[in-house]
Amino acid sequence: MFDKKQRIALQFGRAAKRYDDVAKVQLDIAIDAMQCLPTDMHQVLDIGCGTGRVTRLLAKRSQSVFGVDLAPGMIELATETHVDTKNMSFAVGDAENLPFDSLHFDVVFSSMALQWCDPITPSFSEIFRVLKPGGKAILAMLSAGSMAELDHAWRQVGEQGRVNQFMSHQDLVDQAQKVGFSTTHKLIPYVTNHPNLTSLLNSVRHVGASVLPNKHQHQPLTRAALGLLEGAYWDNFERESLLPLTYQVSFLSVSKPL
């Protein structure tokens, strides 16, 4: 039996080849997060780099960038895809145990990855460790209330624990400050819209977000259960003949003291 971290790596690895085609909102969030980056960047770390599409954007604005991801499948694809970009490097790496010396980077970036780290404190501590004094990290991650529509619909049909639960925005801010960061922050909702339940569930599965912390995630769903779920979703959340799914995204801009 794989632990949660291994299952996350496997799920995202399986999604690697189609990830960029289906992870539209993830790219929107990353681009929004990049607006908070400093203009002068030298050594940059991208945690949860995935296929490297955002790492490539970071490389255009910095001297060098190193991308790490928990999923070997993502790193393999990123390395093959971006072999022509000379100031980029990739490696399999865990946010809770970064493979770098202390005081190595002046900027750390991470978008839609750190929500899978539970507890979050070891990852924040590692980011603090690898940053130089005065360094800055821009972190975007899912927080409490994400996929609330799906969670509500499941509960209406008597199913509990089928949607990931994330830390609250304030708890994320508190944990970042506890390890020594000064912070500015904001919480922004992003909504995706889908023509039917199958499309909505596939959007969650294809980007790896269907990994749950318990073994029940692998139990197959019956057609009858999915029919009940879809009915509950349409009855409660339909908007202009579409099914919305909301992601609550915490943006943290954190600085390490000089």
CORKA-V188951 format. One record per residue. N is the residue number from 1. D_LAST is the distance of its C-alpha to the last C-alpha in Angstrom with 2 decimals. Layout:
N,D_LAST ; N,D_LAST
This chain:
1,44.50 ; 2,41.05 ; 3,38.11 ; 4,36.22 ; 5,33.53 ; 6,36.33 ; 7,38.29 ; 8,35.40 ; 9,35.03 ; 10,38.81 ; 11,39.12 ; 12,36.48 ; 13,37.91 ; 14,41.34 ; 15,40.05 ; 16,38.37 ; 17,41.22 ; 18,41.82 ; 19,38.33 ; 20,37.58 ; 21,41.02 ; 22,40.61 ; 23,36.91 ; 24,37.03 ; 25,35.01 ; 26,32.27 ; 27,31.94 ; 28,31.95 ; 29,29.10 ; 30,27.02 ; 31,27.73 ; 32,26.76 ; 33,23.43 ; 34,22.83 ; 35,23.09 ; 36,19.60 ; 37,18.04 ; 38,16.04 ; 39,18.49 ; 40,16.73 ; 41,16.59 ; 42,17.03 ; 43,17.01 ; 44,17.85 ; 45,19.08 ; 46,21.85 ; 47,22.68 ; 48,26.31 ; 49,27.24 ; 50,30.95 ; 51,33.18 ; 52,30.41 ; 53,31.49 ; 54,28.06 ; 55,26.42 ; 56,28.73 ; 57,27.52 ; 58,23.90 ; 59,25.16 ; 60,26.58 ; 61,23.21 ; 62,21.15 ; 63,21.74 ; 64,22.24 ; 65,22.20 ; 66,23.09 ; 67,25.01 ; 68,25.72 ; 69,28.32 ; 70,30.18 ; 71,33.51 ; 72,35.03 ; 73,37.35 ; 74,34.56 ; 75,32.92 ; 76,36.39 ; 77,37.09 ; 78,33.73 ; 79,34.21 ; 80,37.78 ; 81,37.13 ; 82,34.29 ; 83,35.49 ; 84,35.75 ; 85,32.05 ; 86,30.71 ; 87,26.94 ; 88,27.17 ; 89,27.47 ; 90,28.41 ; 91,28.73 ; 92,29.77 ; 93,26.81 ; 94,26.08 ; 95,23.00 ; 96,23.28 ; 97,23.23 ; 98,21.56 ; 99,23.05 ; 100,19.95 ; 101,17.94 ; 102,14.49 ; 103,11.53 ; 104,14.27 ; 105,13.67 ; 106,11.60 ; 107,13.82 ; 108,15.91 ; 109,19.04 ; 110,21.73 ; 111,24.79 ; 112,27.60 ; 113,26.86 ; 114,24.71 ; 115,27.45 ; 116,29.41 ; 117,26.95 ; 118,28.38 ; 119,26.65 ; 120,23.47 ; 121,21.05 ; 122,21.29 ; 123,20.41 ; 124,17.34 ; 125,16.28 ; 126,17.04 ; 127,15.06 ; 128,11.95 ; 129,12.98 ; 130,13.68 ; 131,10.63 ; 132,8.28 ; 133,4.46 ; 134,4.59 ; 135,8.11 ; 136,10.83 ; 137,14.04 ; 138,17.33 ; 139,19.76 ; 140,23.40 ; 141,25.71 ; 142,29.04 ; 143,29.19 ; 144,32.05 ; 145,35.11 ; 146,34.99 ; 147,38.55 ; 148,39.95 ; 149,43.22 ; 150,43.89 ; 151,43.08 ; 152,45.43 ; 153,48.20 ; 154,48.04 ; 155,48.28 ; 156,51.25 ; 157,53.16 ; 158,52.35 ; 159,49.59 ; 160,46.42 ; 161,43.18 ; 162,43.74 ; 163,40.53 ; 164,37.00 ; 165,35.20 ; 166,31.45 ; 167,28.79 ; 168,28.61 ; 169,25.99 ; 170,24.83 ; 171,24.68 ; 172,22.40 ; 173,20.01 ; 174,20.32 ; 175,19.68 ; 176,16.48 ; 177,15.20 ; 178,16.68 ; 179,14.62 ; 180,11.34 ; 181,10.88 ; 182,11.21 ; 183,14.34 ; 184,16.97 ; 185,20.23 ; 186,23.90 ; 187,27.05 ; 188,29.60 ; 189,33.04 ; 190,34.52 ; 191,38.28 ; 192,40.37 ; 193,44.16 ; 194,46.84 ; 195,50.63 ; 196,51.36 ; 197,49.98 ; 198,50.23 ; 199,47.96 ; 200,45.44 ; 201,45.44 ; 202,45.26 ; 203,42.18 ; 204,40.45 ; 205,41.94 ; 206,41.37 ; 207,37.59 ; 208,37.48 ; 209,36.79 ; 210,40.01 ; 211,38.69 ; 212,39.15 ; 213,38.11 ; 214,41.76 ; 215,44.80 ; 216,46.67 ; 217,44.91 ; 218,47.42 ; 219,50.51 ; 220,52.45 ; 221,53.11 ; 222,56.70 ; 223,57.92 ; 224,59.07 ; 225,55.63 ; 226,54.03 ; 227,56.79 ; 228,56.09 ; 229,52.36 ; 230,53.01 ; 231,55.43 ; 232,52.97 ; 233,50.27 ; 234,52.67 ; 235,54.03 ; 236,50.70 ; 237,48.37 ; 238,50.45 ; 239,49.41 ; 240,51.65 ; 241,53.05 ; 242,49.65 ; 243,47.62 ; 244,44.01 ; 245,41.12 ; 246,37.87 ; 247,34.38 ; 248,31.78 ; 249,28.44 ; 250,25.08 ; 251,22.38 ; 252,18.81 ; 253,15.89 ; 254,12.82 ; 255,9.07 ; 256,6.57 ; 257,3.81 ; 258,0.00
